Amino acid sequence: MRLLLDNRSRSFSPGLLSEDDLSRLYAWPEGGGVRANFVSTLDGSAVGADSRSGSINTEADGRIFHLQRELADCVLVGAGTVRAEGYRRGSKPIVVVSRSGHLPESLASGEGDVVLVSCAASGRTAADDVWIEGDDEVDLPAVVARLRKAGMPRVLAEGGPHLFHSLLDAGLVDEFALTLAPRLVGGDHLRVVAGIPLGGESGLDTEVVHLLEEDDSLLGLWKVRS
């Protein structure tokens, strides 16, 4: 993997990167924060023809995907994405956001921690692994604050596009990691952000942190300006 641009640290020169270099580049800022991670085709689709992001993943994207999970304290994801992508329990706690309060079947059993986050309207009862935050909708700022209080300040948000929109709209996203896969799929697929326009007429501004390349995949990290 080659470093094309690094605006956070001047300790790297453009060129090939070691695994330690990658770990430093993708380390969370001091104090943690919420980082969203997505892959997109060059024509803006967040999924392939099968409506799954996995079908547009590249080997380089997979490496960075797993690295960011290793560096994170937990994974935050919407229930719809869990169902579509077939999530399984793993070494990192998975925090599932579901307004209806239904935990997808793929996470119902297995090794690894799972927390279901819902709202009072779901009718679910709060428990150690069921958090009730908000009345009619899930209160995402309360969820992020609770994760921090629980010792999980480094939050990796993996989608889907509607949850990403809600996190951005609430001003909760600190960083955005995006892989541009060297593919064109056409069609009328979801983009990485799905919802009404954000940030008024001008949208939300970002600042590039770094940009990498491997086998024609471009992998970037941006800071989202508040």
C-alpha positions, 0 to 999 in steps of 0.5 A: 500500500502506498501513501499518497498524502498525509496531512496529520503527521509529517513523519511519513514520506510518500511510498510503501507502508508497513503494517505499523505505519498503517496502524499509526495512520488509522489510530483514533485521535486522542480521546477517541471519537466516532469514525464512519467507514464505507466503500463506494464505487467510482460512480457513487454506489455504496453497494453492488448489483446484489445490494451488498457492500461486500460485492464491491469490496477490494482486497485493500479495503478488506485490510483496512476494514479489519485494521480499523476494527482492531483499533476500535473499541466497538462497532456501531451499525444499523439493524438493516445493515446487519441483516443485509451483510450477514454480520456475526459476533466477533472480538469487538462488541457490536452495538446494533441500532434498531428503532423496532427493537428487533435483533437480527437473527445472525447476531442472536447467538455466538461468541462476542458481545452484542448490545441492542440499542432501541427507543421506548416506543419499541416496547423493549425492556432495558437490560445490560445488553439492551439499551433504551435511549430516546422515546420515539427515536433512538437518541444517538447522542445519548448512545455515543455518550453512553459508549464513552462512559462504558469505556468505548470511546473509539466508535467505528460506525459501519452503516448503513447509509441512513444511520450515517446520515443520522449521525452526521445530522446530529454532529456526531461523526468526527472522521470519515474513512472511505475506499473508492473501489475501481468499479462502475456499476450503474443502476440506482443504488444507495450512496454512502449517505441516504437522507435529506440534504445535510448542512444547509445549502453548502453541505458539510465540509471535510478536511483530508487526513490521508490518502492511500492507494493499492491495486487501483483502490483509493483509501482516504480518511477525512476529518468532518468539520463541525 
